[in-house]
Amino acid sequence: MDADQEDSPVIELPVTELRGLLSRAERDLADFMHLVEPWAARHVPGHAEAATAAVARALAVPAPVQ
């Protein structure tokens, strides 16, 4: 395990900053998911719902509400 080595890299981050970064990442993923739906409808219209759900599962985020 790298943490046991004295020369391993360390990232120090206040909890409040980490929460903000995680919140931003969640918003970015949600925004991305809202782009997946129309893209899938345009490029794989017969499978748009399944494709959108598959991307949501792969990213472990909720699919956009229609």
C-alpha positions as CSV (number, residue, x, y, z in Angstrom):
1,M,0.0,0.0,0.0
2,D,1.4,3.4,-1.0
3,A,0.2,5.1,2.2
4,D,2.7,3.0,4.1
5,Q,5.6,4.5,2.2
6,E,7.1,7.7,3.4
7,D,7.6,9.2,-0.1
8,S,4.1,8.4,-1.4
9,P,2.1,11.5,-2.6
10,V,-0.4,13.0,-0.2
11,I,-3.3,15.2,-0.9
12,E,-4.5,17.4,2.0
13,L,-8.0,18.7,1.5
14,P,-10.3,20.3,4.0
15,V,-13.6,18.4,4.3
16,T,-15.6,21.5,3.3
17,E,-13.6,21.7,0.1
18,L,-14.0,18.0,-0.6
19,R,-17.8,18.3,-0.2
20,G,-17.9,21.2,-2.7
21,L,-15.8,19.3,-5.2
22,L,-18.0,16.2,-4.9
23,S,-21.1,18.3,-5.2
24,R,-19.8,19.9,-8.4
25,A,-18.9,16.5,-9.8
26,E,-22.5,15.3,-9.1
27,R,-23.9,18.4,-10.9
28,D,-21.5,17.8,-13.9
29,L,-22.6,14.2,-14.1
30,A,-26.3,15.2,-13.9
31,D,-25.8,17.8,-16.7
32,F,-24.0,15.2,-18.8
33,M,-26.9,12.8,-18.4
34,H,-29.3,15.5,-19.6
35,L,-27.2,15.6,-22.8
36,V,-27.1,11.8,-23.2
37,E,-30.9,11.5,-23.6
38,P,-31.3,13.8,-26.7
39,W,-28.1,12.4,-28.2
40,A,-29.4,8.8,-27.8
41,A,-32.8,9.8,-29.2
42,R,-31.1,11.3,-32.3
43,H,-28.5,8.5,-32.9
44,V,-30.2,5.4,-31.6
45,P,-33.9,6.3,-31.5
46,G,-35.1,2.7,-31.1
47,H,-32.8,2.2,-28.1
48,A,-32.6,5.7,-26.6
49,E,-34.2,4.9,-23.3
50,A,-32.1,1.7,-22.8
51,A,-28.9,3.6,-23.9
52,T,-29.6,6.4,-21.5
53,A,-30.3,4.0,-18.7
54,A,-27.1,2.0,-19.5
55,V,-25.0,5.2,-19.3
56,A,-26.6,6.1,-16.0
57,R,-25.8,2.7,-14.6
58,A,-22.2,2.8,-15.8
59,L,-21.8,6.2,-14.1
60,A,-23.8,5.1,-11.1
61,V,-26.1,8.2,-11.4
62,P,-29.9,8.4,-11.7
63,A,-31.2,8.6,-15.3
64,P,-32.9,11.9,-16.1
65,V,-36.6,12.1,-15.3
66,Q,-38.6,12.5,-18.5
